[in-house]
Amino acid sequence: MESNLAPAKAPSIASILNNPHAGKSDGWWWPTSSSLPVVPEFAPLNPLPKPGSDLTRTDFTPYIASFSDPFARFHDIQTHTKSTLLLDDQNGENALVACLREVPSLYFKEDFQLEDGVTFKSVTAENLVVQEKLSQYLDVVELHLVREISLRSSSFFEAQGQLEDLNSKIVEGCKRIRELKETIRLLDTNLVGPARKLQELNVKRSDLVALQNKLNLIIYVNQALSTLNLLVASADCAGALDVTDDLQHLLDGDELAGLHCFRHLRDELATSIDSINSLLSAEFMRVTIQEAGNMDAAITSKFKARATIAINGEGHEVKLDEEETSNFRDRLLPFVIGLLRTAKLPAVLRIYRDTLTADMKTAIKTAVEELLRVLCAQPLDSDFVAGERVVDTDGGSSSLASRLRSLPPESFVQLLKAIFMIVQAHLARASEVKKTIEWIICHLDDHYAADSVAAAIALGAAAAETASEADGQITTFSQFSPPSNFSRGFSIHEKGNDVTTMSHLSRNFRADILRENTEAVFAACDAAHGRWAKILGVRAPIHPKLRLQEFLNIYNITQEFITATEKIGGRLGYSIRGTIQSQAKAFVDFQHDSRMAKLKAILDQENWAEIDVPDEFQTIVTSLFCPKSGTTGHADDDSAVTATSQTEVVQSSSDPSMVDAGVPNISHNTEQSDSTSTHPDSTAQSNDTNSRESGRSNPRMLSFGGVSYHMVNCGLILVKMLSEYIDMNNSLTGLSSEVVHRVVDILKFFNTRTCQLVLGAGAMQVSGLKSITSKHLALTSQVISFTYTIIPEIKRILLLKVPETHKGLLMLEVDRVAQDYKVHRDEIHSKLVQIMRERLLVHLRSLPQIVESWNRQEDTDSQPSQYARSITKEVGLLQRVLSRTLHEVDVQAIFRQVVIIFHSQISEAFSRLDISSQQARQRTYRDVQHLLGCIRSLPSDSKSNPPNWGQLDEFLAQNFCAEASQ
């Protein structure tokens, strides 16, 4: 120990000499054997100021004061030492320079080694002079060393003594260290050793227990994996999910950390979960969709067996009873819970939606193909055009679209009924699935599985949130990955003690499930709507040409289909509504165009002769326009027409073919009855016509509002067409505005064309009439008056179905048409007055020649003149025709104008004559009296006495007083 500490003497000298607290001769700084070093006491420092406070020099005054004395001594010693060393260095430098000048530099090299051959040779062998001066060189060096030592001799011996004292202290310290080490060894052997061994054994035991637990965990995980594979293979999804929860919990913890054998456990677990999800999804699809496939075959078989298919949707509505509903819910419950636990229910519902949609389309297509084989094999109806059945040119079966177009309307309706039943069966199943899922998610309060469902929803919501955060998509539910804060048995811990967050996640998860659940049913309804609309679209060119009742059958079952499916789907089906609405509009347009063409043809063929009104048309008017009043103007058997027969007549009148069938019969009845009215304007033929007309019984008229009207063929056809438009308006309520526009169009056309043919005499060119007589005008007035009378009732009936926003404009349109009819009727009456005026003027033009002959001849004839008798005869004929045809009010209005014209024209004509002879005055008096007698007999609403008093009476009183007195 001493030998190891001995070399420390030399470096200790430098430390001693460099002490700034002592002079060269002072020894107070080194402790002696009897004294210890004195540690200077320092004044306590003031607490440091807070950061940011202002410091000044005065704050360091206590510190500077405690070091001022030692620092002053150190500074004096340092200054004295530097001055002494500077002087010695100057002397020493001079001595060293002299030494170096005398001693060769070879001896001062750092690598000087006399053993080196080159150095030895240069010192001894080659330079003998140098060898001789070696002693001199040694003396010079010793001299300088002695000088240097003498400069430091004052403190050398004192330092040497202190160094020896230090050495003894070190020896004593080493002894004490050896004793301490021995004591420690004894303590370590007798006390610390057993305790440390005991600790090591405890640590080893803990390690062995941890190893055993780890091995047990490995065994458990291995057995769990085997069990999981068996459960997945046996399709026990609930048990498999329990195992996956345990394994996932282990993976999320640190129990399996560092086990290389389980490095692929997470991937294996994910694969198992995918397999479980696949099994759950497949079972869900089997229960919800595949088991409903047998219903399609049953419905198709029932149809093929020609079983009765109710046209009303309620007759084939598919409903599950309470027991079936309970069984279905119990079957679906475990699969829904499993999918909730894996957070895959929204994704499975999306797959279910696509599968349900595809299954719906396939079922409809399959049913159409199978039913078409049966329907196309049936014989065609007698009224169905055989040429519409389309067959491929190669002789094979026609395409699906062609076969659909070739179906008769009745068969097509039967096909739609079958499709309706199949769709309703599928939608009923989908609706039950929707209700079951809603029941499980929202209304499972008192059920035995309520806790499991609640835990599964919470677990699935957290899993979906975890997966979405991992993917960076908060609103998307993806692969199941349960978080570590969920334990076995669905015991849910609050994530970060944030109950609000968990509740929010559960609500979002529920909302996503319910949204997908609703979307699935709506998608199925939308797919059914699309297929139905496609089937209707295939027959779009055919439907406008159908009879009203045939089209209504298709329209009504489509409306029932829309109502039933929208009730299940919960949303409007815009595609199918647009399709049926467009076809209904095309039907209305086609029917209107065909009726306009038929009405034009009938008007062009009309001979404007009166006909007997069949009971059918009176029933139409009674049932449509005056349902509360009985029929008038008909035979007694008309009152026996029941409401049922009226309905049948109205339905049969909607058939366009009935219009064509009725036209020849009505025309045939009128050809003979009014053939004499197509005559030139001659008195003989008029008498013959009057006699023939008076010889037969009065024709049957059309009654409305207690007033009877004489009718012609085109008027009855117009009545039937108007009833058909009313039927269309009542049946196609969505197109009421369009129907009103079409009614306005046909009324305008009838009024305009009638005016052209009768008032404009167009019938003489198109129908072969030789002239337009007063009878024609009177009958036309009756038809126009009847139409004008029923227009307000037509407006009332049609506008019942029209939306309020369109009523104002349509009412103006109908009122404008009614005003046109009134103007037309007034023009006809004016035309009758004009005819009588023209006939009067014709006779009055010959009056001057007649009066001149009176002045030259003798009065041998006591009868009125021929012109007077002709005038009265023609007026009487007009009166008889109009009285038998027109209403009394119209006849009075016409003859009131005729009376005025007669008074003014005859009095004016006589006032211009030169009646000079007595014979002429007598003849004039007799003629005037004859004419006044005729005027007195004309129907008029005049209140004068005598009746129809006017200018001719005044003329007679002024000019023939003498003759009157005689």
Sequence and secondary structure as in RCSB ss.txt:
>XXXX:A:sequence
MESNLAPAKAPSIASILNNPHAGKSDGWWWPTSSSLPVVPEFAPLNPLPKPGSDLTRTDFTPYIASFSDPFARFH
DIQTHTKSTLLLDDQNGENALVACLREVPSLYFKEDFQLEDGVTFKSVTAENLVVQEKLSQYLDVVELHLVREIS
LRSSSFFEAQGQLEDLNSKIVEGCKRIRELKETIRLLDTNLVGPARKLQELNVKRSDLVALQNKLNLIIYVNQAL
STLNLLVASADCAGALDVTDDLQHLLDGDELAGLHCFRHLRDELATSIDSINSLLSAEFMRVTIQEAGNMDAAIT
SKFKARATIAINGEGHEVKLDEEETSNFRDRLLPFVIGLLRTAKLPAVLRIYRDTLTADMKTAIKTAVEELLRVL
CAQPLDSDFVAGERVVDTDGGSSSLASRLRSLPPESFVQLLKAIFMIVQAHLARASEVKKTIEWIICHLDDHYAA
DSVAAAIALGAAAAETASEADGQITTFSQFSPPSNFSRGFSIHEKGNDVTTMSHLSRNFRADILRENTEAVFAAC
DAAHGRWAKILGVRAPIHPKLRLQEFLNIYNITQEFITATEKIGGRLGYSIRGTIQSQAKAFVDFQHDSRMAKLK
AILDQENWAEIDVPDEFQTIVTSLFCPKSGTTGHADDDSAVTATSQTEVVQSSSDPSMVDAGVPNISHNTEQSDS
TSTHPDSTAQSNDTNSRESGRSNPRMLSFGGVSYHMVNCGLILVKMLSEYIDMNNSLTGLSSEVVHRVVDILKFF
NTRTCQLVLGAGAMQVSGLKSITSKHLALTSQVISFTYTIIPEIKRILLLKVPETHKGLLMLEVDRVAQDYKVHR
DEIHSKLVQIMRERLLVHLRSLPQIVESWNRQEDTDSQPSQYARSITKEVGLLQRVLSRTLHEVDVQAIFRQVVI
IFHSQISEAFSRLDISSQQARQRTYRDVQHLLGCIRSLPSDSKSNPPNWGQLDEFLAQNFCAEASQ
>XXXX:A:secstr
 HHHHGGGHHHHHHHHHT TT  SS  TTS  TT                TT    GGGGHHHHHHHHHHHHHHH
HHHHHHHHHHHHHHHHHHHHHHHHHHHS GGGG TT  TTSHHHHIIIIIS HHHHHTHHHHHHHHHHHHHHHHH
HHHHHHHHHHHHHHHHHHHHHHHHHHHHHHHHHHHHHIIIIIHHHHHHHHHHHHHHHHHHHHHHHHHHHHHHHHH
HHHHHHHHTT HHHHHHHHHHHHHHHHSSTTTT GGGTTHHHHHHHHHHHHHHHHHHHHHHHHTGGGHHHHHHHH
HHHHTT    SSGGGG     HHHHHHHHHHHHHHHHHHHHTT HHHHHHHHHHHHHHHHHHHHHHHHHHHHHHH
HHS   TTS GGG    TTSS   HHHHHHHS HHHHHHHHHHHHHHHHHHHHHHHHHHHHHHHHHHS SSSTTH
HHHHHHHHHHHHHHHHHHHHHT TT   S    TTB GGG B  GGG HHHHHHHHHHHHHHHHHHHHHHHHHHH
HHHHHHHHHHHHHTTTTGGGS HHHHHHHHHHHHHHHHHHHHHH S  HHHHHHHHHHHHHHHHHHHHHHHHHHH
HHHHH     B   HHHHHHHHHHH TTS   SS GGGGG  HHHHHHHHHHHT HHHHHHHHHHHHHHHHHHTG
GGS  S HHHHHHHHHHHHHS     EEETTEEE B HHHHHHHHHHHHHHHHHHH GGGHHHHHHHHHHHHHHH
HHHHIIIIIT THHHHT  S   HHHHHHHHHHHHHHHHHHHHHHHHHHTSS HHHHHHHHHHHHHHHHHHHHHH
HHHHHHHHHHHHHHHHHHHHTHHHHHHHHHHS     S  HHHHHHHHHHHHHHHHHHHHS HHHHHHHHHHHHH
HHHHHHHHHHHTS   SHHHHHHHHHHHHHHHHHHHHS      SSTT  HHHHHHHHH HHHHH 
